[in-house]
Amino acid sequence: MSGIKTRLEILQKEIPKEVQLMAVSKGQPSEKIKEATECGLSLFGENYVQEFLEKWEATQMNPVPAEAEIKPEDDIQWHFIGHLQTNKVKYIIDKVSSIDSVDSLKLFQTIHKEAQKIQKKISILIEINVGGEKTKSGISPKDVHSLLQALPKSPWVELQGLMAIPPFHEDPEKSRPYFKKMRTLQKELQRQFPQFSLTELSMGMTHDFKIAIEEGATQVRIGEGIFGKRQKWALRV
């Protein structure tokens, strides 16, 4: 065994039940995803379209056994959390339950169009580039108001909240101001745009999730803290 069960047991003691745990399986082989489902996990996040498609196919061929700790009726729920080009939406729209990295009106419109084609309702989060980093995708905090004003009503796309990745610091305490900023922004947008629920705040990863939870995260995204180090051969661009 790879130690997934032990790491999960530790995490589950540190994460309140009301905070959702997403297993980020980027760079991890399908065998580890299967092992994680057998330990009770059902929510997974992927960053790269091609890598996700390969893993989705593999999990379809290797369904979760009935004797696993999760109930047989619980399916794997996939969220796409990486930068997504509009021309790739059609490849994943029927396979994910949420796209958590929406940062433009064009991407929203494409998701709406593709979801409508297959008559499927899909959730989204708006990705905020909270640190203003040029190397990261996401919309700037000052521009998100204009984006929400421009979003049309859609019976197929449900905006549920915000997602962010703050600048990395060895000291997780240095992430706190960014998490505070996200919580403040969420409250502000909830007041200004009551037509959207905006209840979800996805922030915090392996090294800083405790700080994120203290500052109001409703979902944390844990990768190496569950699976161990990523395998370079499995990475996709």
Backbone bond lengths (Angstrom), bond angles and torsions (degrees), N, CA, C in turn:
res aa  C-N    CA-C-N  psi(-1)  N-CA   C-N-CA  omega(-1)  CA-C   N-CA-C  phi
1 M - - - 1.465 - - 1.522 109.22 -
2 S 1.337 117.01 152.55 1.459 121.39 -173.68 1.518 113.72 -90.56
3 G 1.312 118.46 -2.96 1.462 120.91 -178.04 1.509 113.55 93.91
4 I 1.322 117.98 5.19 1.463 121.13 -178.96 1.526 111.31 -60.85
5 K 1.319 116.64 -44.35 1.469 119.47 -177.60 1.524 111.29 -62.16
6 T 1.320 117.29 -42.24 1.467 121.05 179.84 1.520 111.14 -64.56
7 R 1.343 116.18 -45.74 1.467 119.39 179.73 1.521 111.37 -63.81
8 L 1.332 116.48 -37.40 1.464 120.15 178.61 1.529 111.61 -65.26
9 E 1.300 116.47 -41.00 1.466 119.91 179.58 1.519 111.03 -61.07
10 I 1.318 116.43 -38.60 1.468 120.52 177.63 1.525 110.37 -67.41
11 L 1.331 116.37 -46.14 1.458 121.10 -179.21 1.525 111.87 -60.44
12 Q 1.303 115.57 -42.49 1.456 119.42 -175.65 1.525 112.40 -66.25
13 K 1.314 117.11 -20.62 1.462 121.10 174.29 1.529 111.31 -79.29
14 E 1.331 115.78 -21.45 1.463 120.79 -175.41 1.525 113.48 -100.48
15 I 1.332 116.64 -14.64 1.463 121.00 -177.83 1.525 109.25 -108.67
16 P 1.333 118.42 120.20 1.472 120.71 178.67 1.525 111.46 -58.74
17 K 1.313 115.89 151.19 1.462 120.37 -176.35 1.526 112.48 -62.04
18 E 1.339 116.75 -28.12 1.461 119.09 -178.48 1.528 113.02 -78.62
19 V 1.335 117.22 -7.56 1.465 121.59 177.70 1.526 108.54 -99.60
20 Q 1.308 115.71 127.16 1.469 121.19 -176.60 1.531 110.42 -80.30
21 L 1.310 115.20 136.29 1.463 121.42 178.13 1.522 109.60 -102.46
22 M 1.338 115.59 118.94 1.453 120.81 174.52 1.524 109.05 -104.79
23 A 1.318 117.01 129.76 1.460 122.05 176.68 1.524 108.52 -89.21
24 V 1.324 116.62 113.78 1.465 120.76 179.76 1.529 107.90 -87.41
25 S 1.319 115.06 110.88 1.463 120.30 -171.28 1.525 113.36 -100.96
26 K 1.321 116.69 14.96 1.469 121.12 176.29 1.531 110.28 -55.20
27 G 1.327 115.67 130.39 1.455 119.45 176.83 1.515 114.60 74.72
28 Q 1.327 117.02 9.83 1.467 121.00 -179.80 1.524 109.47 -111.31
29 P 1.318 117.94 143.25 1.466 120.30 -179.91 1.529 111.81 -72.34
30 S 1.313 115.26 158.24 1.460 120.76 -178.29 1.524 112.61 -60.57
31 E 1.335 116.19 -28.26 1.469 119.47 179.66 1.523 111.34 -61.74
32 K 1.334 116.05 -36.24 1.463 119.06 179.33 1.534 111.32 -72.81
33 I 1.324 116.44 -32.81 1.459 119.26 175.57 1.526 109.55 -63.90
34 K 1.319 115.93 -43.69 1.462 120.22 178.60 1.531 110.40 -61.02
35 E 1.331 116.07 -42.77 1.465 119.69 178.75 1.527 110.54 -62.47
36 A 1.335 116.44 -39.95 1.470 120.07 -179.87 1.524 111.61 -65.19
37 T 1.340 117.09 -38.56 1.462 119.17 177.50 1.523 111.00 -65.25
38 E 1.311 116.64 -34.69 1.465 120.39 178.91 1.529 111.40 -69.99
39 C 1.342 115.74 -17.70 1.471 120.64 176.02 1.529 111.22 -92.42
40 G 1.325 117.27 1.32 1.457 120.27 175.13 1.511 116.16 109.64
41 L 1.322 118.91 -2.70 1.462 120.17 179.78 1.526 110.86 -81.26
42 S 1.320 116.30 141.96 1.464 119.72 177.88 1.523 112.57 -132.88
43 L 1.332 118.15 -9.05 1.463 121.51 -178.67 1.524 110.20 -108.72
44 F 1.338 116.28 120.65 1.459 121.70 -177.09 1.521 110.36 -128.91
45 G 1.341 115.32 146.10 1.452 121.28 178.16 1.515 110.79 -120.03
46 E 1.339 116.12 135.88 1.460 121.62 178.69 1.531 110.26 -126.80
47 N 1.348 115.46 149.69 1.462 121.71 -173.78 1.524 114.76 -104.58
48 Y 1.332 117.78 -29.07 1.458 121.06 -172.09 1.527 110.37 -119.76
49 V 1.329 115.45 133.12 1.461 120.39 -172.86 1.519 112.10 -59.61
50 Q 1.335 117.97 -51.44 1.458 120.18 -175.84 1.530 111.41 -63.33
51 E 1.318 116.25 -43.27 1.468 119.55 179.16 1.522 110.58 -63.64
52 F 1.336 116.46 -41.90 1.455 119.91 178.18 1.523 111.82 -60.69
53 L 1.334 116.60 -44.73 1.462 120.08 -178.13 1.521 111.51 -61.53
54 E 1.319 116.68 -38.54 1.467 120.25 177.90 1.532 110.87 -64.40
55 K 1.328 116.19 -42.34 1.462 119.64 -178.73 1.521 111.47 -72.22
56 W 1.317 116.14 -37.58 1.466 118.88 177.06 1.519 109.90 -59.63
57 E 1.318 116.61 -45.03 1.458 121.07 178.99 1.524 110.90 -61.55
58 A 1.329 116.08 -42.35 1.464 120.56 -178.55 1.523 111.48 -65.42
59 T 1.320 117.28 -38.36 1.467 119.19 -179.69 1.520 111.41 -73.88
60 Q 1.332 117.28 -25.80 1.458 119.30 174.46 1.521 110.79 -68.60
61 M 1.323 115.97 -34.80 1.464 120.84 -179.27 1.530 111.77 -79.52
62 N 1.352 115.47 -19.39 1.469 119.87 -179.31 1.519 109.40 -126.16
63 P 1.316 118.00 75.46 1.464 121.00 -177.71 1.524 111.76 -64.19
64 V 1.325 114.54 156.15 1.463 120.40 179.15 1.529 109.48 -66.74
65 P 1.318 118.51 128.08 1.462 120.53 -179.09 1.522 112.44 -67.25
66 A 1.319 115.99 150.78 1.462 120.61 -177.34 1.516 112.65 -63.01
67 E 1.341 117.08 -26.60 1.460 119.32 -177.90 1.522 112.73 -82.86
68 A 1.333 117.53 -1.11 1.466 120.77 178.64 1.518 109.37 -65.80
69 E 1.341 115.28 163.88 1.454 120.27 -175.60 1.522 112.60 -68.37
70 I 1.344 118.70 -25.75 1.454 118.47 175.94 1.520 108.74 -82.92
71 K 1.324 115.49 156.15 1.446 119.55 -178.78 1.530 109.94 -69.66
72 P 1.315 117.89 144.34 1.463 120.87 -177.78 1.529 113.22 -56.77
73 E 1.350 117.18 -29.76 1.460 118.79 -177.13 1.526 112.28 -79.11
74 D 1.324 117.18 -8.87 1.461 120.03 179.42 1.528 110.10 -83.81
75 D 1.313 116.51 116.67 1.447 121.18 178.25 1.523 110.05 -91.55
76 I 1.329 115.09 160.94 1.455 119.20 172.13 1.522 108.40 -66.42
77 Q 1.312 115.28 133.47 1.462 121.65 177.44 1.525 108.03 -108.55
78 W 1.313 116.55 118.31 1.456 121.31 -177.40 1.521 111.06 -101.40
79 H 1.340 115.23 133.74 1.455 121.38 169.88 1.526 107.87 -114.98
80 F 1.327 116.77 138.36 1.450 119.13 173.26 1.517 107.70 -95.29
81 I 1.343 116.89 121.64 1.457 120.53 -170.97 1.527 113.22 -118.48
82 G 1.328 117.73 0.92 1.454 120.55 -179.42 1.520 112.42 -98.49
83 H 1.320 115.62 172.51 1.468 120.46 176.54 1.525 109.16 -58.35
84 L 1.316 116.03 132.57 1.465 120.54 -174.19 1.524 110.32 -124.90
85 Q 1.322 115.92 120.57 1.454 120.89 174.74 1.524 109.49 -77.37
86 T 1.317 116.31 146.15 1.462 119.29 -176.19 1.525 112.37 -60.93
87 N 1.332 117.33 -32.74 1.468 119.10 -178.06 1.524 113.07 -75.45
88 K 1.343 117.15 -3.98 1.466 120.37 177.97 1.526 112.76 -102.30
89 V 1.323 116.59 -9.05 1.473 120.01 -176.66 1.524 111.06 -57.11
90 K 1.321 117.51 -41.77 1.468 121.93 -175.19 1.527 112.61 -61.48
91 Y 1.327 116.86 -23.91 1.468 119.80 -177.67 1.530 113.06 -79.52
92 I 1.340 116.63 -22.11 1.467 118.84 -175.16 1.521 113.97 -116.00
93 I 1.323 117.55 -12.07 1.460 120.74 -169.82 1.525 113.17 -57.30
94 D 1.321 117.70 -33.72 1.462 121.01 -178.31 1.526 112.68 -87.13
95 K 1.332 116.85 -1.05 1.463 120.37 -173.81 1.518 114.04 -115.94
96 V 1.325 117.89 -13.85 1.461 120.68 -178.61 1.521 110.09 -113.59
97 S 1.313 115.39 154.81 1.466 119.86 176.08 1.516 111.45 -97.06
98 S 1.341 116.01 -17.18 1.455 119.36 -179.19 1.525 110.36 -153.65
99 I 1.329 115.52 145.91 1.466 122.52 171.01 1.521 106.31 -115.50
100 D 1.316 116.21 112.19 1.467 121.41 -169.19 1.524 113.35 -99.93
101 S 1.317 117.43 14.78 1.466 120.22 -174.07 1.524 112.18 -130.64
102 V 1.334 116.21 37.37 1.463 120.53 179.69 1.527 109.14 -77.67
103 D 1.327 116.39 127.99 1.466 119.55 -177.10 1.524 113.54 -138.06
104 S 1.339 116.83 15.06 1.454 119.11 179.29 1.518 110.23 -157.23
105 L 1.333 115.09 156.47 1.457 120.73 176.44 1.525 110.25 -64.45
106 K 1.324 116.76 -37.84 1.466 120.72 -179.62 1.523 111.42 -60.61
107 L 1.331 116.83 -42.36 1.459 119.88 179.24 1.524 110.32 -66.96
108 F 1.327 117.21 -42.02 1.463 120.83 177.02 1.524 110.53 -57.62
109 Q 1.320 116.55 -46.49 1.466 120.84 -178.39 1.524 111.78 -63.42
110 T 1.330 115.79 -37.43 1.466 119.50 178.61 1.523 110.83 -67.84
111 I 1.315 117.17 -42.33 1.464 121.10 177.01 1.525 110.06 -60.38
112 H 1.332 116.66 -43.86 1.468 120.96 177.76 1.526 110.74 -58.54
113 K 1.311 116.62 -47.12 1.465 121.45 -177.34 1.522 111.46 -62.21
114 E 1.342 116.03 -45.54 1.459 119.76 -177.45 1.526 111.58 -72.17
115 A 1.332 117.31 -35.11 1.469 120.56 177.60 1.528 110.56 -67.52
116 Q 1.327 115.66 -38.92 1.454 120.40 178.94 1.532 111.16 -63.53
117 K 1.325 116.28 -37.87 1.467 120.73 -179.92 1.517 111.73 -57.25
118 I 1.345 115.87 -39.35 1.463 118.73 -176.38 1.533 112.08 -104.12
119 Q 1.354 115.26 6.98 1.473 120.61 177.19 1.524 111.39 56.52
120 K 1.336 115.05 49.54 1.457 119.94 -178.31 1.518 110.05 -127.09
121 K 1.313 116.61 131.30 1.463 121.13 176.20 1.524 109.24 -84.71
122 I 1.313 116.68 134.28 1.454 120.86 -177.16 1.524 110.09 -132.85
123 S 1.317 116.10 144.72 1.466 121.72 178.36 1.527 109.79 -92.38
124 I 1.327 115.69 153.85 1.457 120.28 174.83 1.526 110.00 -139.40
125 L 1.324 115.28 156.87 1.460 123.19 166.36 1.518 107.46 -120.93
126 I 1.320 116.43 149.46 1.458 121.56 173.48 1.520 108.09 -88.81
127 E 1.334 116.82 125.58 1.459 120.02 178.32 1.526 109.85 -86.92
128 I 1.331 115.07 127.04 1.457 122.11 -179.52 1.524 109.29 -106.61
129 N 1.313 116.48 127.62 1.471 120.83 173.83 1.525 106.93 -84.77
130 V 1.314 115.18 78.76 1.465 120.95 -168.59 1.527 112.68 -67.59
131 G 1.329 117.44 -24.24 1.453 120.58 179.87 1.513 114.05 -97.58
132 G 1.340 116.86 -0.05 1.455 120.77 -179.12 1.518 113.52 61.66
133 E 1.336 116.82 33.88 1.460 121.09 -176.85 1.527 110.83 -84.18
134 K 1.326 116.26 130.93 1.457 121.14 -179.05 1.529 112.51 -68.43
135 T 1.325 116.12 -23.71 1.466 120.22 -178.35 1.525 112.82 -83.54
136 K 1.332 117.93 -4.89 1.458 121.13 -177.51 1.519 110.75 -116.13
137 S 1.315 114.43 148.38 1.458 119.73 175.65 1.524 109.34 -82.62
138 G 1.313 116.41 -179.48 1.453 120.58 -177.76 1.512 111.21 112.86
139 I 1.304 115.19 154.45 1.457 121.28 179.43 1.521 109.57 -89.29
140 S 1.316 117.57 148.09 1.459 120.41 -179.37 1.528 109.88 -72.04
141 P 1.329 117.95 150.05 1.471 120.26 179.72 1.524 113.19 -55.58
142 K 1.332 117.27 -34.54 1.469 119.30 -177.88 1.525 112.64 -73.43
143 D 1.330 118.06 -18.62 1.468 121.33 -178.09 1.522 113.73 -98.99
144 V 1.320 117.12 -9.34 1.463 118.89 -173.94 1.530 111.65 -68.64
145 H 1.339 117.16 -29.90 1.465 119.40 178.47 1.520 110.90 -62.04
146 S 1.334 116.34 -43.70 1.468 120.59 179.21 1.518 111.24 -64.32
147 L 1.331 116.29 -37.74 1.465 119.76 178.57 1.520 110.62 -63.14
148 L 1.323 117.56 -47.51 1.459 120.29 -178.68 1.527 111.48 -64.64
149 Q 1.313 117.14 -34.16 1.464 120.25 176.90 1.526 111.17 -64.29
150 A 1.331 115.57 -32.22 1.465 120.65 -176.17 1.521 113.44 -85.64
151 L 1.332 117.98 -15.40 1.461 119.83 -176.01 1.530 110.63 -67.40
152 P 1.313 116.83 125.50 1.475 119.78 177.51 1.525 110.62 -78.57
153 K 1.311 115.68 161.33 1.457 119.56 173.31 1.519 108.41 -69.49
154 S 1.314 116.35 136.10 1.460 120.30 -179.43 1.522 110.01 -138.92
155 P 1.320 117.69 127.14 1.468 119.88 176.36 1.520 111.95 -75.21
156 W 1.339 116.54 -7.61 1.464 120.22 -174.89 1.525 113.28 -108.47
157 V 1.320 117.90 -18.33 1.469 121.45 -177.09 1.519 109.36 -121.98
158 E 1.329 116.57 121.39 1.458 121.77 -178.46 1.524 110.26 -112.64
159 L 1.321 116.44 112.40 1.457 121.59 176.70 1.522 109.06 -76.82
160 Q 1.331 116.39 123.39 1.468 119.52 -174.94 1.518 114.19 -114.85
161 G 1.345 118.24 -12.48 1.457 117.62 -179.63 1.507 113.01 162.88
162 L 1.335 114.77 -152.63 1.461 122.35 -173.06 1.521 111.23 -125.58
163 M 1.332 114.87 154.85 1.458 121.70 175.24 1.516 108.53 -135.16
164 A 1.336 117.15 146.12 1.460 120.23 178.17 1.517 111.25 -154.77
165 I 1.335 114.25 152.36 1.461 122.42 172.65 1.533 106.91 -125.58
166 P 1.320 118.90 107.27 1.468 119.77 -179.00 1.521 111.57 -71.82
167 P 1.321 117.92 165.44 1.468 120.20 174.84 1.516 110.73 -55.73
168 F 1.338 116.19 142.40 1.458 119.84 -177.53 1.527 111.20 -78.40
169 H 1.328 115.19 134.55 1.461 122.43 172.97 1.521 107.79 -135.43
170 E 1.305 116.14 141.48 1.467 119.75 175.94 1.524 110.61 -57.75
171 D 1.324 115.94 -38.43 1.460 121.14 177.64 1.523 108.64 -87.12
172 P 1.341 118.90 108.21 1.462 120.57 -176.42 1.524 113.37 -61.27
173 E 1.325 117.24 -22.26 1.456 120.47 179.72 1.531 111.27 -61.49
174 K 1.329 116.25 -26.32 1.469 120.13 179.88 1.530 112.28 -72.54
175 S 1.332 116.43 -10.57 1.465 120.03 175.05 1.525 111.74 -82.48
176 R 1.322 117.22 -16.32 1.470 120.65 -173.90 1.532 113.30 -55.50
177 P 1.344 119.82 -46.07 1.477 118.53 -179.11 1.531 113.01 -58.42
178 Y 1.326 116.51 -34.46 1.463 119.72 179.20 1.521 111.33 -70.80
179 F 1.327 116.08 -39.38 1.460 119.47 177.14 1.532 110.56 -66.01
180 K 1.327 117.05 -39.64 1.463 120.47 176.01 1.525 110.66 -60.66
181 K 1.329 115.50 -42.28 1.464 120.45 -179.90 1.525 110.65 -62.09
182 M 1.326 116.46 -39.99 1.457 120.27 178.96 1.524 111.57 -65.11
183 R 1.313 117.15 -42.38 1.465 120.61 179.62 1.528 110.51 -64.54
184 T 1.325 116.47 -40.93 1.463 120.43 177.40 1.523 110.68 -63.25
185 L 1.330 116.24 -43.33 1.460 120.74 178.96 1.515 111.11 -63.19
186 Q 1.319 116.69 -42.11 1.460 120.40 178.81 1.537 110.75 -58.78
187 K 1.321 116.98 -47.37 1.470 121.10 -179.82 1.526 111.32 -61.85
188 E 1.320 114.97 -41.41 1.460 120.39 -179.87 1.524 111.34 -63.38
189 L 1.328 116.10 -44.38 1.462 120.40 -179.56 1.526 111.35 -69.32
190 Q 1.323 117.11 -34.23 1.464 120.33 177.51 1.530 110.55 -61.82
191 R 1.330 115.89 -37.85 1.469 119.84 178.95 1.530 111.24 -70.90
192 Q 1.327 116.25 -41.10 1.453 120.56 -174.39 1.526 113.54 -79.74
193 F 1.333 116.19 -26.53 1.470 119.92 -175.98 1.531 110.52 -128.96
194 P 1.328 117.02 69.01 1.474 120.33 -177.50 1.526 113.15 -64.50
195 Q 1.337 117.62 -13.58 1.468 119.62 178.84 1.533 111.95 -72.02
196 F 1.332 116.87 -15.49 1.457 121.84 175.67 1.529 108.74 -107.14
197 S 1.331 116.39 145.45 1.468 118.32 -179.46 1.527 111.53 -73.66
198 L 1.329 117.42 -47.14 1.472 122.79 176.02 1.526 113.00 51.61
199 T 1.317 116.43 35.61 1.463 119.90 -177.46 1.525 113.37 -85.37
200 E 1.335 116.66 -20.01 1.454 119.85 -176.67 1.528 111.40 -88.73
201 L 1.323 115.92 138.25 1.457 122.49 176.23 1.527 106.94 -134.28
202 S 1.323 115.00 96.59 1.462 121.30 -175.75 1.524 109.06 -93.52
203 M 1.316 116.45 108.81 1.465 121.29 -179.32 1.517 108.96 -161.69
204 G 1.322 115.21 151.15 1.452 120.50 -178.16 1.509 111.21 102.20
205 M 1.358 114.62 128.75 1.455 120.64 178.85 1.525 109.23 -126.97
206 T 1.316 116.44 -164.63 1.465 120.26 -170.75 1.520 112.68 -52.18
207 H 1.319 118.12 -44.29 1.464 120.67 -172.05 1.526 114.10 -85.20
208 D 1.355 117.77 -16.73 1.469 118.19 -174.37 1.531 113.83 -135.85
209 F 1.329 118.06 15.37 1.463 119.78 -174.23 1.522 113.13 -64.36
210 K 1.335 117.38 -30.26 1.470 119.31 -179.93 1.526 110.90 -64.38
211 I 1.337 116.20 -41.37 1.463 120.65 177.96 1.523 109.56 -66.07
212 A 1.328 116.88 -41.54 1.462 120.79 179.58 1.525 111.55 -60.45
213 I 1.315 116.87 -41.94 1.471 120.94 178.86 1.522 110.24 -63.63
214 E 1.326 116.93 -42.34 1.466 120.90 177.98 1.523 111.52 -59.58
215 E 1.342 116.18 -30.20 1.464 120.55 -176.94 1.525 113.58 -97.82
216 G 1.323 117.44 9.36 1.460 119.23 170.36 1.507 117.78 111.21
217 A 1.323 118.96 10.72 1.463 120.27 177.78 1.522 110.48 -60.72
218 T 1.321 116.27 137.96 1.465 120.95 173.60 1.525 111.01 -102.33
219 Q 1.335 115.13 -12.01 1.461 120.73 178.75 1.525 108.51 -147.81
220 V 1.330 116.64 134.87 1.462 121.38 175.00 1.516 108.77 -118.21
221 R 1.340 115.51 148.28 1.459 121.37 -175.44 1.529 108.42 -115.39
222 I 1.322 115.85 107.56 1.461 121.37 -173.96 1.523 110.06 -112.91
223 G 1.326 116.13 126.01 1.453 120.86 178.90 1.512 111.86 -110.75
224 E 1.338 117.11 -81.17 1.463 120.75 -177.26 1.525 111.94 -64.19
225 G 1.323 117.29 -24.99 1.464 120.22 177.37 1.517 112.99 -66.49
226 I 1.332 116.85 -16.35 1.470 122.62 175.63 1.521 110.83 -105.99
227 F 1.329 115.65 -50.84 1.464 120.71 -169.94 1.524 114.74 -93.63
228 G 1.324 117.87 -14.94 1.452 119.55 -170.52 1.516 110.12 86.84
229 K 1.301 117.46 -173.10 1.457 122.45 -176.25 1.530 111.39 -59.09
230 R 1.350 114.93 141.95 1.459 119.13 176.25 1.524 110.21 -69.05
231 Q 1.326 114.78 151.75 1.459 120.91 178.47 1.521 108.68 -96.38
232 K 1.325 117.14 118.92 1.463 121.35 -173.08 1.522 112.47 -57.05
233 W 1.327 115.93 -34.90 1.451 118.24 -178.09 1.508 112.67 -64.40
234 A 1.338 116.02 -21.78 1.458 119.60 -176.05 1.513 112.54 -89.87
235 L 1.339 117.83 -9.00 1.457 119.68 -176.03 1.520 111.17 -69.45
236 R 1.321 115.78 147.74 1.456 123.16 177.25 1.523 109.25 -124.98
237 V 1.316 116.11 155.08 1.462 120.18 175.77 1.520 109.26 -112.74
